[in-house]
Amino acid sequence: MDIYEITVGKLSVYEGIIRLQLNDRADIEVHHIDEIYKANQKLSEGSKYSLLVIIGKYTNVSPEARELAANKELSKNRTSLAFVTDSLAHKLVVNFFIKFNRPSTPTKLFTDEEEAIRWLKGKSLMVF
């Protein structure tokens, strides 16, 4: 499995899904969302993709970065988005993101990675 390293984590393709493992203590800002988007486009070769985000411990995402992550233009090739965390604080932030930033693709929070993968596979339109 090829691993594509970015400033705030590592991306790979896992079972036809782009998997983003965020670093512990990452502070994610707008420019990191741009970096993630560009990496996703490269890994998917511009095709439709599902994104699995494994949230690192003590990771923080700025409000501006959350807003950009939900942006319709940046998510035009993304068919679905799943977050995995067992942190109560992260669950609150992800639920806030889903309800208030309203991402343009189906988005769901999980505590189990395998369950998230099954859900993404059910939502995926194309496997590359």
C-alpha positions as CSV (number, residue, x, y, z in Angstrom):
1,M,0.0,0.0,0.0
2,D,1.4,3.4,-1.0
3,I,1.4,6.0,1.6
4,Y,1.2,9.7,0.7
5,E,2.5,11.9,3.5
6,I,1.1,15.4,4.0
7,T,1.8,18.0,6.7
8,V,-1.0,16.8,9.1
9,G,-1.0,13.1,8.4
10,K,-0.8,10.3,5.9
11,L,-3.1,9.3,3.1
12,S,-3.4,5.9,1.5
13,V,-5.9,3.9,-0.6
14,Y,-7.5,1.2,1.5
15,E,-10.0,-1.2,0.0
16,G,-10.9,1.3,-2.7
17,I,-11.3,4.2,-0.1
18,I,-8.9,7.1,0.5
19,R,-7.9,6.8,4.2
20,L,-6.6,9.8,5.9
21,Q,-4.8,9.2,9.3
22,L,-4.5,12.5,11.0
23,N,-1.4,13.0,13.2
24,D,-1.9,13.3,17.0
25,R,-1.9,17.0,18.1
26,A,-2.4,18.3,14.5
27,D,-3.8,21.8,14.3
28,I,-5.6,21.8,11.0
29,E,-6.0,25.1,9.2
30,V,-7.4,26.2,5.8
31,H,-4.1,25.5,3.9
32,H,-4.1,21.9,5.3
33,I,-7.6,21.3,3.8
34,D,-6.2,22.5,0.5
35,E,-3.3,20.1,0.8
36,I,-5.7,17.2,1.7
37,Y,-7.9,18.1,-1.3
38,K,-5.0,18.1,-3.7
39,A,-3.7,14.8,-2.3
40,N,-7.1,13.2,-2.7
41,Q,-7.3,14.4,-6.3
42,K,-3.9,12.9,-7.0
43,L,-4.7,9.5,-5.3
44,S,-8.1,9.2,-7.0
45,E,-6.7,10.4,-10.3
46,G,-9.6,12.9,-10.5
47,S,-12.2,10.1,-10.1
48,K,-15.0,9.9,-7.6
49,Y,-13.9,8.7,-4.1
50,S,-15.0,8.1,-0.6
51,L,-12.9,9.5,2.3
52,L,-12.2,7.8,5.6
53,V,-10.7,10.2,8.2
54,I,-9.1,8.7,11.3
55,I,-8.8,11.5,13.8
56,G,-5.6,11.7,15.8
57,K,-5.5,12.3,19.5
58,Y,-5.8,16.0,20.5
59,T,-6.3,17.0,16.9
60,N,-7.9,20.4,16.4
61,V,-9.6,21.8,13.3
62,S,-10.2,25.6,12.9
63,P,-13.7,26.8,12.2
64,E,-12.5,28.2,8.8
65,A,-11.0,24.8,7.9
66,R,-14.3,23.0,8.8
67,E,-16.2,25.4,6.7
68,L,-13.8,24.8,3.7
69,A,-14.0,21.1,4.2
70,A,-17.8,21.2,3.7
71,N,-17.4,23.4,0.6
72,K,-19.3,22.0,-2.4
73,E,-16.5,22.8,-4.8
74,L,-13.8,21.0,-2.7
75,S,-16.1,17.9,-2.3
76,K,-17.3,17.6,-5.9
77,N,-15.5,14.3,-6.5
78,R,-16.1,13.0,-2.9
79,T,-19.1,10.6,-2.8
80,S,-19.1,10.1,1.0
81,L,-17.1,11.0,4.1
82,A,-16.7,9.0,7.4
83,F,-14.9,10.1,10.5
84,V,-13.6,7.6,13.1
85,T,-12.9,8.6,16.7
86,D,-13.6,7.5,20.2
87,S,-12.9,10.9,21.8
88,L,-16.0,12.6,23.2
89,A,-14.6,16.0,22.3
90,H,-14.0,15.0,18.7
91,K,-17.5,13.4,18.5
92,L,-18.9,16.8,19.5
93,V,-16.9,18.7,16.9
94,V,-17.8,16.2,14.1
95,N,-21.5,16.3,15.0
96,F,-21.3,20.1,14.9
97,F,-19.6,19.9,11.5
98,I,-22.3,17.7,10.2
99,K,-25.2,19.7,11.5
100,F,-23.9,23.2,11.0
101,N,-21.3,23.1,8.2
102,R,-23.6,20.7,6.3
103,P,-21.1,18.9,4.0
104,S,-22.5,18.4,0.5
105,T,-21.8,14.6,0.6
106,P,-23.2,12.0,3.0
107,T,-21.1,12.2,6.2
108,K,-21.2,10.0,9.2
109,L,-19.3,9.6,12.5
110,F,-18.1,6.1,13.7
111,T,-16.1,4.7,16.6
112,D,-15.2,1.6,14.6
113,E,-13.1,1.8,11.5
114,E,-14.4,-1.5,9.9
115,E,-18.0,-0.2,10.4
116,A,-17.1,3.1,8.7
117,I,-15.5,1.2,5.8
118,R,-18.6,-0.9,5.3
119,W,-20.8,2.3,5.3
120,L,-18.4,4.0,2.8
121,K,-18.5,1.0,0.5
122,G,-22.3,1.2,0.4
123,K,-22.1,4.9,-0.5
124,S,-19.2,4.6,-3.0
125,L,-20.1,5.1,-6.7
126,M,-16.6,4.1,-8.0
127,V,-13.7,2.1,-6.7
128,F,-10.4,2.9,-8.2
